[in-house]
Amino acid sequence: PLPEAPTIRFSSDRFYAEVMILLENIWPIVSFFQGVNSVVNWEYPLWSSWVLFWFFMCCIWPHLIVILLQSWMIYYIIIKYAQQVSQNYHVIQPTNVGVPEYKTVPATKTRTKLSEEDRHKLGWKVKKLTNFVTKVGGLEGSLYRYQSYLIFFNSIFGKIYKTFDWTNPKMTKIALISLICFTSYCLLFPVQYIIILSGGYVLLMKTTPMMFLVWLIRGVYLSVILTKRGLPDAHRNMSSNLCNKSDPKLLNDEKHSSEEEAHSEVFHSEEK
């Protein structure tokens, strides 16, 4: 049996760190609504006019909403890649004017990585006070439950952000290529067919006809793959048989073996 995972106990530092991480995760949403407020108040007339133009375009052609969302996600991935490149390497220009070269120094060597709990600490005085209050007030159980909720939501936000911020380059490349392909499809072909197929599959995937159809398609696909894999063996067997038939030595051996079998049958019949 596998060993059970150790339970995470309540910690004031961990609770405070999870709250700070959650605020960092939801800050893009808050900044988006702040941007909406600035557009409504016409703080930047050019940007507000641009948003108004695309609003009318989306009302006329609703499929542009999907294209705009995908374009914004592609723009976000590109911006995150540029930020990662600028953080990993910083260019230092030398003081000597006669030397036209630049020295590239990786920033990862000079930067110390800290855990989230070490980065967000309450301090030993505040920690003692919070521990005393939680023990006296009997709040440890409820705070532990809230701490588990915070860890869960932060893990979900972290997985979503890691898909698009180049933390996992392979996953981000797959997401970027998929977005580019899907955006190109939406620009060339209507979107309602994909919506109809995806929505119909989601609504009908638990029904018996859809399960039978998926089973049938999977069986046909596997049979095609197996037949394709078996064709080389069949060709090899056929070619080996043809080679055997064309070889005169093998033909003579077969003739001798057949004659010996015939003589042995006649001999046994005479004995009987």
Buried (B, 14 or more C-beta within 10 A) or exposed (E): EEEEEEEEEBBBBBBBBBBBBBEBBEEEEEEEEEBEEEBEEEEEEEEBEEBEEEEEEBEEEEBBBBBBEBBEBBEEBEEBBEEBEEEEEEEEEEEEEEEEEEEEEEEEEEEEEEEBBEEBBBEEEEBEEBBEEBEEEEBBEEBBEBBBEBBEBBEEBBEEBEBBBBBBEEBBEEBBEEBEEBBEEBEEEEBEEBEEEEEEEEEEEEEEEBEEEEEEEEEEEEEEEEEEEEEEEEEEEEEEEEEEEEEEEEEEEEEEEEEEEEEEEEEEEEEE
